Amino acid sequence: MADHQTIFISYARADMKPTDWLSRLKRHLAPLRSHNISPWDDSQIAPGTEWRPEIDRALKDAGAAILLVGPGYLASDFIVTVEIPRLLEAARTAGVRILPLVVRHCLYETSALGPFQAFNGLKPLAGLTRDKQDEILRDISKEADEALRRRSGALAGAPQAATAGAPDLTGMLARIQRHLSDAHKAYGAQCKRRNDLVAAMKSRLGVAGMQYERFFIRYYTQMTEAERFEFDQIRAFTEGPMVNANRAILEILKSYPALLHELPILDDLQQHLDFWINKYERVFVKTPGMCVLYTGVEDGVPFPGGVDDALAVRLAKSRAKATGTE
């Protein structure tokens, strides 16, 4: 990889005791030096240096960010008012991969990060065995590495890698399954908020229902302050966990075309995601009155409903083969 790339680590010192999660994460990230990737955190700011410009530069250079989230993190004014908004903006406009990791019990769901599926769910690292902690720290390091390599074109620019060297197709399928699960969870939560908001607005305005995208664009300027707040929460699901999951799946499919032969239904999924991402980038981000984004039957590229079952069956067969229970 020709260009040096940075993984931005966002954390609060208050959450680093009794366990120094930052140091443990950096040990797992250290081997990425061979990929010309290095982590960055504020401990690298030299004494006497103005720290805020240094953080600004690191944020601009980052291609991925790992967020070590705990109560101290969410209580930090600087993190909540500066770092998180800039990271979310970078995710929206530059495709920076955001990887939150809950290290201690906190009100993660109600924070600005709530729409993003935490890498370890809501089970804090502090409550797990050390072996499980290391497994998660290893996996998030691999996730950040692969996100940066795809971002730089190292994988997409070398199509022979998809067929040479026996790629771990089962591992890639498992990653797709996990990203789909993240997207489904976000979509389910978004639908509930969407339905509640539409019902409240229809009742208040005395209007009939219509297709959701058109409804919100039509009545966007007539929302109350409370309705606009709910609208923003719904939009956050689209521009957070849903676009992150869809981009990650699409990157995997395009980096490993052999997957389409392994599981043909993934070709339909790739077409659907191509349309979804295109609409997101060309329409959604430029349209303040949109909070939901759909591509379906009317576009000729509906979400392939059987893809989840097909993945589950294929992965179950792989596990059975690996354990000799086939």
WOBELSUL-V700988 format. One line per field, one symbol per residue. ss: DSSP state (@ for helix, = for strand, . for the rest). phi: phi as a letter, one per 30 degrees, with the letter a starting at -180 (. if undefined). psi: psi as a letter, one per 20 degrees, with the letter a starting at -180 (. if undefined). A space follows every 10 residues. Layout:
ss = ???
phi = ???
psi = ???
This chain:
ss = ....====== ..@@@..... @@@@@@@@@@ @@@@@.==== .@@@...... @@@@@@@@@@ @========. @@@@@.@@@@ @@@@@@@@@@ @@@@..==== ==.....@@@ .......... ....@@@..@ @@@@@@@@@@ @@@@@@@@@@ @@......@@ @@......@@ @@@@@@@@@@ @@@@@@@@@@ @@@@@@@@@@ @@@@@..... .@@@@@@@@@ @@..@@@@@@ @@@@@@@@@@ @@@@@@@@@@ @@@@@..@@@ @@..@@@@@@ @@@@@@@@@@ @@.@@@.... ......@@@. ......@@@@ @@@@@@@@@@ @@@...
phi = .dcdbbcdcc abedccbdcd ddddddddde ddedcicbdb bdddddeidd dddddedddd ddcbbccccb ddddcddddd ccddeddddd ddcbiddcbd bdcbeadedc dddedcddec icceedccdd ddeddddddd ddddeddddd ddiddddbdd ddccihdddd dddddddddd dddddddddd dddedddddd dddddicdda eeedddddce dcddeddddd eddddddddc dddddddddd dddddbdddd ddbedddddd dededddddd dcbedcbedc bbbbbaedci bdddecdddd dddddddddd ddcicd
psi = pgpqqpopop rphhijqipn hgghghhhig iihijkpqqp riiipqpiqo hghgggghhh iqiqppoopa hhgiipgggh ifgghhghgh gghjkpopnq oohqprlghi riigipoqhk bkoqhhjrqh ghghgghghh ggggghghhg hijhghimhh ihiqkmqmhg hhhhgggghg gggggggghg gggggggggg hgggilrrrr pgghghhgjg ijqrghhhgh ghgghhggjd hghggggggh gghhhmhhhh hhnhihghgg gghggggghg hhgghjnhjp iqpppcghij mqpohjhggg gggghhhggg ghikj.
